Amino acid sequence: MLRFIALILVLIPVGLAALGIKLIRDMSFGILQAPIPSLGLQLLLGVLSLGGGLYLIGSFIFYRDRKRNKIQKKFMPRK
């Protein structure tokens, strides 16, 4: 059950990043999504969504690798 919950928590940022890619792609083809009033705002929301999703995925991988001592010494926490 815990692995299922962890999978759901990892899929949330992946979905957020995918939504960002979709919004950016739709903006580049001139397709305006329903609740967003302008293409510029759609681009901004897409970039923020993509950046936030990638940030969450990257921080999860970094935290996991730091816990397993698989990162460079300069990224290890100071004692």
Phi, psi and omega in degrees: 000323180293325178293325177294318178295319178296321178297317178298318180293330177281328181287338179297309177294329177296317177295322178296317178293321179295322176297320178297317178297319180295317180294320179293318180296315179296324178294321181291334176265001177080022179264117182266126178284154191301307186280353184263126187281338182216160181290327178295319177293324177295320177296315180298315178296323178294317180294317179295321179293316178296314180296318179295318178296316179293325178297316180293319178295314180296320180291327176295315180294319179296317179297317180295316180291325177295322179295328181264010179057045179247022179241169180292158184294331181290343177264356179287147179291143180282146181260000000 
